[in-house]
Amino acid sequence: MEEETQTASRENIDSLAGVDADTGNIFEKIDAWVDGFFRLLPNIAVALVLLVVFWFLARGVAALVRRSGKKRGRDNLGDVGASLLRWLVTILGLMLAVTVVAPSISPGDLFAGLGIGSVAIGFAFKDILQNMLAGILILIRQPSEVGDQIVSGGHEGTVERIETRATLIKTYDGRRVVIPNSDIYTDAVVVNTAFDKRRSQYDVLIGCSDDFDEACRIMIATAGTCEGVLSDPAPEAIPWGMDADGNTVRLRWWTDSKRSDVVHVWGRVIRDVYNALNEAGVDLPYPTRMVLFHDQTEATDGDRTAQREGWPQKGDSPEPRRIADAIAKAGRQEG
């Protein structure tokens, strides 16, 4: 037993001695690393110079793309393209610098690692990348431009800026709405200023006995003299329906497509057409409703043994109590 204990102690001492020997190897490795660092200093210097060159090259390419976009009236597209190319050239310079510092790493290895990293980044930033791609496609296809008035997702306003992530619009009441580009690209968007002219319409109710042709003539003549109404296409009035309260005439006119023109001209047309029809004696009826009241109170009201529910009176039902009789009875009681 004592011999086994001594053997175990001897093995522990040998293992500690091995640890001391490994300590010397650690210092040797550190010394080798330092020597390797000094041997790599020229490569590191070349890599830094290469990074600086590619940094300036990226700025130059970005400036060239941005200037080209401005010349073609595509400022937003130029800004986005310049940003993407600047990052692309910078990343390319960084990869070349890595291969210079570590010659054992080939460009193929870097591209393979970049591909795996791109997949991971794509999953992590799915929404951001989706909006970025949608923004690029919007800028290329240009369904709307800066200054256009659009309706998207229940929001309406003027496009201020189209960025890689979102489109900024200014509403007519002075607020800013940030709409993700993926929503604009995948959902329906109404561009109110896509064309120079825009049509408005309003249904006017006239009397059943009024002449359709005369009412249409008055409306067309009046709308044509309103400020802001275009003469080509000319205003038109169409008999549109025979409703319960009167006959309907649909009045149509064209204006500039901007919201301010549409709203102000709308108000002038409605005001002037109303005054013209009123002066010409054309009836402008309001909806008419008739409400009939019937007294169902009976003389036996309150007597649950004789009270009858419902109307009209049938058979031997109790005699209904009239309002006039109740008023006369109340007057006699007061007298």
VEXMILUM-462196 format. One record per residue (C-alpha): x, y, z; residue number from 1. Coordinates in nm, 2 decimals, decimal comma. Layout:
N
@c1 = X | c2 = Y | c3 = Z | resi = NUM
...
***
This chain:
335
@c1 = 0,00 | c2 = 0,00 | c3 = 0,00 | resi = 1
@c1 = 0,28 | c2 = 0,24 | c3 = 0,09 | resi = 2
@c1 = 0,46 | c2 = 0,16 | c3 = -0,23 | resi = 3
@c1 = 0,14 | c2 = 0,25 | c3 = -0,43 | resi = 4
@c1 = 0,12 | c2 = 0,58 | c3 = -0,25 | resi = 5
@c1 = 0,48 | c2 = 0,67 | c3 = -0,32 | resi = 6
@c1 = 0,43 | c2 = 0,58 | c3 = -0,69 | resi = 7
@c1 = 0,13 | c2 = 0,81 | c3 = -0,71 | resi = 8
@c1 = 0,33 | c2 = 1,10 | c3 = -0,55 | resi = 9
@c1 = 0,61 | c2 = 1,04 | c3 = -0,79 | resi = 10
@c1 = 0,37 | c2 = 1,07 | c3 = -1,09 | resi = 11
@c1 = 0,23 | c2 = 1,39 | c3 = -0,95 | resi = 12
@c1 = 0,58 | c2 = 1,54 | c3 = -0,92 | resi = 13
@c1 = 0,66 | c2 = 1,43 | c3 = -1,28 | resi = 14
@c1 = 0,34 | c2 = 1,60 | c3 = -1,40 | resi = 15
@c1 = 0,43 | c2 = 1,92 | c3 = -1,23 | resi = 16
@c1 = 0,77 | c2 = 1,91 | c3 = -1,38 | resi = 17
@c1 = 0,60 | c2 = 1,87 | c3 = -1,72 | resi = 18
@c1 = 0,40 | c2 = 2,19 | c3 = -1,65 | resi = 19
@c1 = 0,72 | c2 = 2,38 | c3 = -1,58 | resi = 20
@c1 = 0,86 | c2 = 2,25 | c3 = -1,90 | resi = 21
@c1 = 0,55 | c2 = 2,37 | c3 = -2,10 | resi = 22
@c1 = 0,59 | c2 = 2,72 | c3 = -1,95 | resi = 23
@c1 = 0,92 | c2 = 2,75 | c3 = -2,14 | resi = 24
@c1 = 0,74 | c2 = 2,65 | c3 = -2,46 | resi = 25
@c1 = 0,48 | c2 = 2,92 | c3 = -2,41 | resi = 26
@c1 = 0,75 | c2 = 3,19 | c3 = -2,39 | resi = 27
@c1 = 0,90 | c2 = 3,04 | c3 = -2,70 | resi = 28
@c1 = 0,57 | c2 = 3,07 | c3 = -2,88 | resi = 29
@c1 = 0,52 | c2 = 3,43 | c3 = -2,77 | resi = 30
@c1 = 0,87 | c2 = 3,51 | c3 = -2,89 | resi = 31
@c1 = 0,79 | c2 = 3,34 | c3 = -3,23 | resi = 32
@c1 = 0,47 | c2 = 3,55 | c3 = -3,26 | resi = 33
@c1 = 0,67 | c2 = 3,87 | c3 = -3,19 | resi = 34
@c1 = 0,92 | c2 = 3,77 | c3 = -3,45 | resi = 35
@c1 = 0,65 | c2 = 3,69 | c3 = -3,70 | resi = 36
@c1 = 0,48 | c2 = 4,03 | c3 = -3,63 | resi = 37
@c1 = 0,80 | c2 = 4,21 | c3 = -3,71 | resi = 38
@c1 = 0,85 | c2 = 4,00 | c3 = -4,02 | resi = 39
@c1 = 0,49 | c2 = 4,09 | c3 = -4,13 | resi = 40
@c1 = 0,54 | c2 = 4,47 | c3 = -4,07 | resi = 41
@c1 = 0,62 | c2 = 4,53 | c3 = -4,44 | resi = 42
@c1 = 0,30 | c2 = 4,34 | c3 = -4,54 | resi = 43
@c1 = 0,10 | c2 = 4,53 | c3 = -4,28 | resi = 44
@c1 = 0,23 | c2 = 4,86 | c3 = -4,42 | resi = 45
@c1 = 0,15 | c2 = 4,76 | c3 = -4,77 | resi = 46
@c1 = -0,20 | c2 = 4,65 | c3 = -4,65 | resi = 47
@c1 = -0,26 | c2 = 4,99 | c3 = -4,48 | resi = 48
@c1 = -0,15 | c2 = 5,18 | c3 = -4,80 | resi = 49
@c1 = -0,38 | c2 = 4,95 | c3 = -5,00 | resi = 50
@c1 = -0,67 | c2 = 5,04 | c3 = -4,76 | resi = 51
@c1 = -0,61 | c2 = 5,41 | c3 = -4,80 | resi = 52
@c1 = -0,60 | c2 = 5,38 | c3 = -5,18 | resi = 53
@c1 = -0,92 | c2 = 5,19 | c3 = -5,19 | resi = 54
@c1 = -1,08 | c2 = 5,44 | c3 = -4,94 | resi = 55
@c1 = -1,01 | c2 = 5,73 | c3 = -5,17 | resi = 56
@c1 = -1,11 | c2 = 5,52 | c3 = -5,47 | resi = 57
@c1 = -1,44 | c2 = 5,44 | c3 = -5,30 | resi = 58
@c1 = -1,50 | c2 = 5,81 | c3 = -5,24 | resi = 59
@c1 = -1,42 | c2 = 5,90 | c3 = -5,60 | resi = 60
@c1 = -1,65 | c2 = 5,63 | c3 = -5,74 | resi = 61
@c1 = -1,93 | c2 = 5,75 | c3 = -5,51 | resi = 62
@c1 = -1,88 | c2 = 6,11 | c3 = -5,61 | resi = 63
@c1 = -1,89 | c2 = 6,01 | c3 = -5,98 | resi = 64
@c1 = -2,21 | c2 = 5,81 | c3 = -5,94 | resi = 65
@c1 = -2,37 | c2 = 6,09 | c3 = -5,74 | resi = 66
@c1 = -2,28 | c2 = 6,35 | c3 = -6,00 | resi = 67
@c1 = -2,41 | c2 = 6,13 | c3 = -6,28 | resi = 68
@c1 = -2,74 | c2 = 6,08 | c3 = -6,10 | resi = 69
@c1 = -2,78 | c2 = 6,46 | c3 = -6,05 | resi = 70
@c1 = -2,72 | c2 = 6,52 | c3 = -6,42 | resi = 71
@c1 = -3,00 | c2 = 6,29 | c3 = -6,51 | resi = 72
@c1 = -3,23 | c2 = 6,42 | c3 = -6,25 | resi = 73
@c1 = -3,21 | c2 = 6,10 | c3 = -6,04 | resi = 74
@c1 = -3,06 | c2 = 6,25 | c3 = -5,72 | resi = 75
@c1 = -3,20 | c2 = 5,98 | c3 = -5,49 | resi = 76
@c1 = -3,09 | c2 = 5,70 | c3 = -5,71 | resi = 77
@c1 = -2,74 | c2 = 5,86 | c3 = -5,74 | resi = 78
@c1 = -2,71 | c2 = 5,88 | c3 = -5,36 | resi = 79
@c1 = -2,82 | c2 = 5,52 | c3 = -5,30 | resi = 80
@c1 = -2,59 | c2 = 5,39 | c3 = -5,58 | resi = 81
@c1 = -2,30 | c2 = 5,59 | c3 = -5,45 | resi = 82
@c1 = -2,35 | c2 = 5,45 | c3 = -5,10 | resi = 83
@c1 = -2,36 | c2 = 5,09 | c3 = -5,22 | resi = 84
@c1 = -2,06 | c2 = 5,12 | c3 = -5,45 | resi = 85
@c1 = -1,86 | c2 = 5,30 | c3 = -5,18 | resi = 86
@c1 = -1,92 | c2 = 5,01 | c3 = -4,94 | resi = 87
@c1 = -1,85 | c2 = 4,75 | c3 = -5,21 | resi = 88
@c1 = -1,51 | c2 = 4,91 | c3 = -5,31 | resi = 89
@c1 = -1,42 | c2 = 4,95 | c3 = -4,94 | resi = 90
@c1 = -1,50 | c2 = 4,58 | c3 = -4,86 | resi = 91
@c1 = -1,30 | c2 = 4,47 | c3 = -5,17 | resi = 92
@c1 = -1,00 | c2 = 4,67 | c3 = -5,05 | resi = 93
@c1 = -1,03 | c2 = 4,52 | c3 = -4,70 | resi = 94
@c1 = -1,03 | c2 = 4,17 | c3 = -4,85 | resi = 95
@c1 = -0,72 | c2 = 4,24 | c3 = -5,06 | resi = 96
@c1 = -0,55 | c2 = 4,39 | c3 = -4,75 | resi = 97
@c1 = -0,62 | c2 = 4,07 | c3 = -4,56 | resi = 98
@c1 = -0,46 | c2 = 3,85 | c3 = -4,83 | resi = 99
@c1 = -0,15 | c2 = 4,08 | c3 = -4,83 | resi = 100
@c1 = -0,11 | c2 = 4,05 | c3 = -4,45 | resi = 101
@c1 = -0,18 | c2 = 3,67 | c3 = -4,45 | resi = 102
@c1 = -0,07 | c2 = 3,52 | c3 = -4,79 | resi = 103
@c1 = -0,19 | c2 = 3,18 | c3 = -4,68 | resi = 104
@c1 = -0,55 | c2 = 3,31 | c3 = -4,71 | resi = 105
@c1 = -0,67 | c2 = 3,31 | c3 = -5,07 | resi = 106
@c1 = -0,94 | c2 = 3,54 | c3 = -5,21 | resi = 107
@c1 = -1,15 | c2 = 3,22 | c3 = -5,27 | resi = 108
@c1 = -1,14 | c2 = 3,16 | c3 = -4,89 | resi = 109
@c1 = -1,25 | c2 = 3,51 | c3 = -4,82 | resi = 110
@c1 = -1,54 | c2 = 3,49 | c3 = -5,07 | resi = 111
@c1 = -1,65 | c2 = 3,16 | c3 = -4,92 | resi = 112
@c1 = -1,65 | c2 = 3,31 | c3 = -4,58 | resi = 113
@c1 = -1,82 | c2 = 3,62 | c3 = -4,71 | resi = 114
@c1 = -2,10 | c2 = 3,40 | c3 = -4,86 | resi = 115
@c1 = -2,16 | c2 = 3,22 | c3 = -4,53 | resi = 116
@c1 = -2,16 | c2 = 3,55 | c3 = -4,35 | resi = 117
@c1 = -2,40 | c2 = 3,70 | c3 = -4,60 | resi = 118
@c1 = -2,65 | c2 = 3,42 | c3 = -4,53 | resi = 119
@c1 = -2,63 | c2 = 3,48 | c3 = -4,16 | resi = 120
@c1 = -2,66 | c2 = 3,86 | c3 = -4,20 | resi = 121
@c1 = -2,95 | c2 = 3,80 | c3 = -4,44 | resi = 122
@c1 = -3,15 | c2 = 3,61 | c3 = -4,18 | resi = 123
@c1 = -3,06 | c2 = 3,86 | c3 = -3,91 | resi = 124
@c1 = -3,15 | c2 = 4,17 | c3 = -4,10 | resi = 125
@c1 = -3,42 | c2 = 4,03 | c3 = -4,33 | resi = 126
@c1 = -3,66 | c2 = 4,33 | c3 = -4,30 | resi = 127
@c1 = -3,38 | c2 = 4,59 | c3 = -4,35 | resi = 128
@c1 = -3,25 | c2 = 4,41 | c3 = -4,66 | resi = 129
@c1 = -3,60 | c2 = 4,37 | c3 = -4,80 | resi = 130
@c1 = -3,67 | c2 = 4,74 | c3 = -4,76 | resi = 131
@c1 = -3,33 | c2 = 4,82 | c3 = -4,91 | resi = 132
@c1 = -3,39 | c2 = 4,61 | c3 = -5,22 | resi = 133
@c1 = -3,74 | c2 = 4,75 | c3 = -5,25 | resi = 134
@c1 = -3,60 | c2 = 5,10 | c3 = -5,23 | resi = 135
@c1 = -3,35 | c2 = 5,03 | c3 = -5,51 | resi = 136
@c1 = -3,62 | c2 = 4,89 | c3 = -5,73 | resi = 137
@c1 = -3,84 | c2 = 5,19 | c3 = -5,66 | resi = 138
@c1 = -3,56 | c2 = 5,43 | c3 = -5,75 | resi = 139
@c1 = -3,48 | c2 = 5,24 | c3 = -6,07 | resi = 140
@c1 = -3,84 | c2 = 5,20 | c3 = -6,19 | resi = 141
@c1 = -3,96 | c2 = 5,53 | c3 = -6,06 | resi = 142
@c1 = -4,33 | c2 = 5,47 | c3 = -6,00 | resi = 143
@c1 = -4,32 | c2 = 5,80 | c3 = -5,81 | resi = 144
@c1 = -4,07 | c2 = 6,08 | c3 = -5,78 | resi = 145
@c1 = -3,98 | c2 = 6,34 | c3 = -5,52 | resi = 146
@c1 = -4,25 | c2 = 6,60 | c3 = -5,53 | resi = 147
@c1 = -4,53 | c2 = 6,36 | c3 = -5,64 | resi = 148
@c1 = -4,84 | c2 = 6,35 | c3 = -5,43 | resi = 149
@c1 = -4,93 | c2 = 5,99 | c3 = -5,35 | resi = 150
@c1 = -5,17 | c2 = 5,78 | c3 = -5,14 | resi = 151
@c1 = -5,03 | c2 = 5,47 | c3 = -4,97 | resi = 152
@c1 = -5,16 | c2 = 5,27 | c3 = -4,68 | resi = 153
@c1 = -5,42 | c2 = 5,53 | c3 = -4,59 | resi = 154
@c1 = -5,16 | c2 = 5,81 | c3 = -4,59 | resi = 155
@c1 = -5,17 | c2 = 6,09 | c3 = -4,84 | resi = 156
@c1 = -4,91 | c2 = 6,36 | c3 = -4,90 | resi = 157
@c1 = -4,61 | c2 = 6,48 | c3 = -5,10 | resi = 158
@c1 = -4,30 | c2 = 6,27 | c3 = -5,14 | resi = 159
@c1 = -4,01 | c2 = 6,44 | c3 = -4,97 | resi = 160
@c1 = -3,73 | c2 = 6,18 | c3 = -5,01 | resi = 161
@c1 = -3,69 | c2 = 5,82 | c3 = -5,12 | resi = 162
@c1 = -3,42 | c2 = 5,64 | c3 = -4,91 | resi = 163
@c1 = -3,29 | c2 = 5,29 | c3 = -4,91 | resi = 164
@c1 = -3,51 | c2 = 5,19 | c3 = -4,61 | resi = 165
@c1 = -3,82 | c2 = 5,41 | c3 = -4,64 | resi = 166
@c1 = -4,00 | c2 = 5,67 | c3 = -4,83 | resi = 167
@c1 = -4,08 | c2 = 6,00 | c3 = -4,65 | resi = 168
@c1 = -4,40 | c2 = 6,19 | c3 = -4,74 | resi = 169
@c1 = -4,53 | c2 = 6,52 | c3 = -4,60 | resi = 170
@c1 = -4,90 | c2 = 6,52 | c3 = -4,54 | resi = 171
@c1 = -5,12 | c2 = 6,81 | c3 = -4,63 | resi = 172
@c1 = -5,16 | c2 = 6,91 | c3 = -4,26 | resi = 173
@c1 = -4,78 | c2 = 6,94 | c3 = -4,21 | resi = 174
@c1 = -4,69 | c2 = 6,60 | c3 = -4,07 | resi = 175
@c1 = -4,42 | c2 = 6,36 | c3 = -4,19 | resi = 176
@c1 = -4,50 | c2 = 5,99 | c3 = -4,25 | resi = 177
@c1 = -4,22 | c2 = 5,73 | c3 = -4,29 | resi = 178
@c1 = -4,35 | c2 = 5,44 | c3 = -4,50 | resi = 179
@c1 = -4,13 | c2 = 5,13 | c3 = -4,54 | resi = 180
@c1 = -4,02 | c2 = 5,07 | c3 = -4,90 | resi = 181
@c1 = -4,14 | c2 = 4,71 | c3 = -4,90 | resi = 182
@c1 = -4,50 | c2 = 4,83 | c3 = -4,83 | resi = 183
@c1 = -4,49 | c2 = 5,08 | c3 = -5,11 | resi = 184
@c1 = -4,34 | c2 = 4,82 | c3 = -5,35 | resi = 185
@c1 = -4,59 | c2 = 4,54 | c3 = -5,27 | resi = 186
@c1 = -4,91 | c2 = 4,74 | c3 = -5,20 | resi = 187
@c1 = -5,12 | c2 = 4,96 | c3 = -5,43 | resi = 188
@c1 = -5,00 | c2 = 5,32 | c3 = -5,45 | resi = 189
@c1 = -5,21 | c2 = 5,60 | c3 = -5,60 | resi = 190
@c1 = -4,99 | c2 = 5,87 | c3 = -5,76 | resi = 191
@c1 = -5,22 | c2 = 6,17 | c3 = -5,79 | resi = 192
@c1 = -4,97 | c2 = 6,38 | c3 = -5,98 | resi = 193
@c1 = -4,86 | c2 = 6,12 | c3 = -6,23 | resi = 194
@c1 = -5,04 | c2 = 6,32 | c3 = -6,50 | resi = 195
@c1 = -5,09 | c2 = 6,69 | c3 = -6,55 | resi = 196
@c1 = -5,47 | c2 = 6,68 | c3 = -6,54 | resi = 197
@c1 = -5,71 | c2 = 6,53 | c3 = -6,28 | resi = 198
@c1 = -6,09 | c2 = 6,49 | c3 = -6,30 | resi = 199
@c1 = -6,33 | c2 = 6,57 | c3 = -6,02 | resi = 200
@c1 = -6,71 | c2 = 6,50 | c3 = -6,00 | resi = 201
@c1 = -7,01 | c2 = 6,58 | c3 = -5,79 | resi = 202
@c1 = -7,37 | c2 = 6,45 | c3 = -5,80 | resi = 203
@c1 = -7,63 | c2 = 6,73 | c3 = -5,79 | resi = 204
@c1 = -7,99 | c2 = 6,64 | c3 = -5,70 | resi = 205
@c1 = -8,26 | c2 = 6,84 | c3 = -5,88 | resi = 206
@c1 = -8,64 | c2 = 6,83 | c3 = -5,86 | resi = 207
@c1 = -8,83 | c2 = 6,55 | c3 = -6,03 | resi = 208
@c1 = -9,03 | c2 = 6,80 | c3 = -6,24 | resi = 209
@c1 = -8,72 | c2 = 7,00 | c3 = -6,35 | resi = 210
@c1 = -8,58 | c2 = 6,97 | c3 = -6,70 | resi = 211
@c1 = -8,26 | c2 = 6,75 | c3 = -6,72 | resi = 212
@c1 = -8,13 | c2 = 6,93 | c3 = -7,03 | resi = 213
@c1 = -8,17 | c2 = 7,28 | c3 = -6,89 | resi = 214
@c1 = -8,01 | c2 = 7,18 | c3 = -6,56 | resi = 215
@c1 = -7,72 | c2 = 7,02 | c3 = -6,74 | resi = 216
@c1 = -7,67 | c2 = 7,33 | c3 = -6,96 | resi = 217
@c1 = -7,66 | c2 = 7,56 | c3 = -6,65 | resi = 218
@c1 = -7,41 | c2 = 7,34 | c3 = -6,47 | resi = 219
@c1 = -7,18 | c2 = 7,31 | c3 = -6,77 | resi = 220
@c1 = -7,19 | c2 = 7,69 | c3 = -6,84 | resi = 221
@c1 = -7,13 | c2 = 7,78 | c3 = -6,48 | resi = 222
@c1 = -6,85 | c2 = 7,52 | c3 = -6,42 | resi = 223
@c1 = -6,67 | c2 = 7,64 | c3 = -6,74 | resi = 224
@c1 = -6,64 | c2 = 7,99 | c3 = -6,61 | resi = 225
@c1 = -6,49 | c2 = 7,89 | c3 = -6,27 | resi = 226
@c1 = -6,13 | c2 = 7,98 | c3 = -6,21 | resi = 227
@c1 = -5,91 | c2 = 7,68 | c3 = -6,24 | resi = 228
@c1 = -6,14 | c2 = 7,46 | c3 = -6,44 | resi = 229
@c1 = -5,97 | c2 = 7,35 | c3 = -6,76 | resi = 230
@c1 = -6,14 | c2 = 7,40 | c3 = -7,10 | resi = 231
@c1 = -5,98 | c2 = 7,09 | c3 = -7,25 | resi = 232
@c1 = -6,13 | c2 = 6,85 | c3 = -7,16 | resi = 233
@c1 = -6,44 | c2 = 7,06 | c3 = -7,11 | resi = 234
@c1 = -6,68 | c2 = 7,02 | c3 = -6,82 | resi = 235
@c1 = -6,97 | c2 = 6,78 | c3 = -6,87 | resi = 236
@c1 = -7,30 | c2 = 6,71 | c3 = -6,70 | resi = 237
@c1 = -7,47 | c2 = 6,37 | c3 = -6,73 | resi = 238
@c1 = -7,82 | c2 = 6,26 | c3 = -6,62 | resi = 239
@c1 = -7,73 | c2 = 5,99 | c3 = -6,37 | resi = 240
@c1 = -8,03 | c2 = 5,87 | c3 = -6,19 | resi = 241
@c1 = -8,40 | c2 = 5,90 | c3 = -6,09 | resi = 242
@c1 = -8,39 | c2 = 5,87 | c3 = -5,71 | resi = 243
@c1 = -8,66 | c2 = 5,87 | c3 = -5,44 | resi = 244
@c1 = -8,60 | c2 = 6,24 | c3 = -5,35 | resi = 245
@c1 = -8,53 | c2 = 6,38 | c3 = -5,70 | resi = 246
@c1 = -8,32 | c2 = 6,33 | c3 = -6,02 | resi = 247
@c1 = -7,94 | c2 = 6,31 | c3 = -6,01 | resi = 248
@c1 = -7,71 | c2 = 6,49 | c3 = -6,25 | resi = 249
@c1 = -7,33 | c2 = 6,40 | c3 = -6,23 | resi = 250
@c1 = -7,11 | c2 = 6,71 | c3 = -6,30 | resi = 251
@c1 = -6,75 | c2 = 6,64 | c3 = -6,41 | resi = 252
@c1 = -6,47 | c2 = 6,89 | c3 = -6,46 | resi = 253
@c1 = -6,09 | c2 = 6,88 | c3 = -6,50 | resi = 254
@c1 = -5,82 | c2 = 7,07 | c3 = -6,31 | resi = 255
@c1 = -5,45 | c2 = 7,06 | c3 = -6,25 | resi = 256
@c1 = -5,35 | c2 = 6,74 | c3 = -6,06 | resi = 257
@c1 = -5,21 | c2 = 6,91 | c3 = -5,75 | resi = 258
@c1 = -5,41 | c2 = 6,88 | c3 = -5,44 | resi = 259
@c1 = -5,43 | c2 = 7,25 | c3 = -5,37 | resi = 260
@c1 = -5,58 | c2 = 7,31 | c3 = -5,72 | resi = 261
@c1 = -5,83 | c2 = 7,03 | c3 = -5,68 | resi = 262
@c1 = -5,96 | c2 = 7,14 | c3 = -5,35 | resi = 263
@c1 = -5,99 | c2 = 7,51 | c3 = -5,42 | resi = 264
@c1 = -6,15 | c2 = 7,46 | c3 = -5,76 | resi = 265
@c1 = -6,39 | c2 = 7,21 | c3 = -5,60 | resi = 266
@c1 = -6,52 | c2 = 7,47 | c3 = -5,36 | resi = 267
@c1 = -6,57 | c2 = 7,73 | c3 = -5,63 | resi = 268
@c1 = -6,76 | c2 = 7,50 | c3 = -5,86 | resi = 269
@c1 = -7,00 | c2 = 7,38 | c3 = -5,59 | resi = 270
@c1 = -7,07 | c2 = 7,74 | c3 = -5,48 | resi = 271
@c1 = -7,12 | c2 = 7,88 | c3 = -5,83 | resi = 272
@c1 = -7,33 | c2 = 7,59 | c3 = -5,95 | resi = 273
@c1 = -7,56 | c2 = 7,61 | c3 = -5,65 | resi = 274
@c1 = -7,61 | c2 = 7,99 | c3 = -5,70 | resi = 275
@c1 = -7,68 | c2 = 7,95 | c3 = -6,07 | resi = 276
@c1 = -7,93 | c2 = 7,67 | c3 = -6,03 | resi = 277
@c1 = -8,10 | c2 = 7,86 | c3 = -5,75 | resi = 278
@c1 = -8,13 | c2 = 8,18 | c3 = -5,95 | resi = 279
@c1 = -8,27 | c2 = 7,98 | c3 = -6,25 | resi = 280
@c1 = -8,54 | c2 = 7,84 | c3 = -6,03 | resi = 281
@c1 = -8,42 | c2 = 7,48 | c3 = -6,04 | resi = 282
@c1 = -8,54 | c2 = 7,29 | c3 = -5,74 | resi = 283
@c1 = -8,27 | c2 = 7,16 | c3 = -5,52 | resi = 284
@c1 = -8,47 | c2 = 6,92 | c3 = -5,30 | resi = 285
@c1 = -8,36 | c2 = 6,78 | c3 = -4,97 | resi = 286
@c1 = -8,44 | c2 = 6,42 | c3 = -4,86 | resi = 287
@c1 = -8,80 | c2 = 6,40 | c3 = -4,74 | resi = 288
@c1 = -8,91 | c2 = 6,16 | c3 = -4,48 | resi = 289
@c1 = -9,26 | c2 = 6,10 | c3 = -4,34 | resi = 290
@c1 = -9,31 | c2 = 5,97 | c3 = -3,99 | resi = 291
@c1 = -9,66 | c2 = 5,85 | c3 = -3,87 | resi = 292
@c1 = -9,75 | c2 = 5,84 | c3 = -3,51 | resi = 293
@c1 = -10,04 | c2 = 5,63 | c3 = -3,39 | resi = 294
@c1 = -10,18 | c2 = 5,63 | c3 = -3,03 | resi = 295
@c1 = -10,20 | c2 = 5,28 | c3 = -2,90 | resi = 296
@c1 = -10,29 | c2 = 5,38 | c3 = -2,54 | resi = 297
@c1 = -10,61 | c2 = 5,21 | c3 = -2,42 | resi = 298
@c1 = -10,87 | c2 = 5,29 | c3 = -2,16 | resi = 299
@c1 = -10,77 | c2 = 4,98 | c3 = -1,97 | resi = 300
@c1 = -10,41 | c2 = 5,09 | c3 = -1,95 | resi = 301
@c1 = -10,27 | c2 = 4,99 | c3 = -1,61 | resi = 302
@c1 = -10,52 | c2 = 4,71 | c3 = -1,56 | resi = 303
@c1 = -10,31 | c2 = 4,40 | c3 = -1,62 | resi = 304
@c1 = -10,61 | c2 = 4,18 | c3 = -1,63 | resi = 305
@c1 = -10,76 | c2 = 4,36 | c3 = -1,93 | resi = 306
@c1 = -10,46 | c2 = 4,52 | c3 = -2,09 | resi = 307
@c1 = -10,41 | c2 = 4,42 | c3 = -2,46 | resi = 308
@c1 = -10,07 | c2 = 4,41 | c3 = -2,63 | resi = 309
@c1 = -10,03 | c2 = 4,50 | c3 = -2,99 | resi = 310
@c1 = -10,22 | c2 = 4,68 | c3 = -3,26 | resi = 311
@c1 = -10,47 | c2 = 4,69 | c3 = -3,44 | resi = 312
@c1 = -10,78 | c2 = 4,63 | c3 = -3,23 | resi = 313
@c1 = -10,95 | c2 = 4,30 | c3 = -3,31 | resi = 314
@c1 = -11,27 | c2 = 4,13 | c3 = -3,20 | resi = 315
@c1 = -11,38 | c2 = 4,22 | c3 = -2,85 | resi = 316
@c1 = -11,06 | c2 = 4,40 | c3 = -2,76 | resi = 317
@c1 = -11,10 | c2 = 4,69 | c3 = -2,52 | resi = 318
@c1 = -11,17 | c2 = 5,03 | c3 = -2,67 | resi = 319
@c1 = -10,85 | c2 = 5,24 | c3 = -2,73 | resi = 320
@c1 = -10,82 | c2 = 5,56 | c3 = -2,54 | resi = 321
@c1 = -10,79 | c2 = 5,87 | c3 = -2,76 | resi = 322
@c1 = -10,55 | c2 = 6,16 | c3 = -2,70 | resi = 323
@c1 = -10,83 | c2 = 6,41 | c3 = -2,75 | resi = 324
@c1 = -11,04 | c2 = 6,24 | c3 = -2,49 | resi = 325
@c1 = -10,76 | c2 = 6,23 | c3 = -2,24 | resi = 326
@c1 = -10,69 | c2 = 6,60 | c3 = -2,29 | resi = 327
@c1 = -11,06 | c2 = 6,69 | c3 = -2,24 | resi = 328
@c1 = -11,08 | c2 = 6,47 | c3 = -1,93 | resi = 329
@c1 = -10,77 | c2 = 6,64 | c3 = -1,79 | resi = 330
@c1 = -10,93 | c2 = 6,98 | c3 = -1,86 | resi = 331
@c1 = -11,25 | c2 = 6,89 | c3 = -1,68 | resi = 332
@c1 = -11,06 | c2 = 6,77 | c3 = -1,38 | resi = 333
@c1 = -10,87 | c2 = 7,09 | c3 = -1,36 | resi = 334
@c1 = -11,19 | c2 = 7,29 | c3 = -1,39 | resi = 335
***
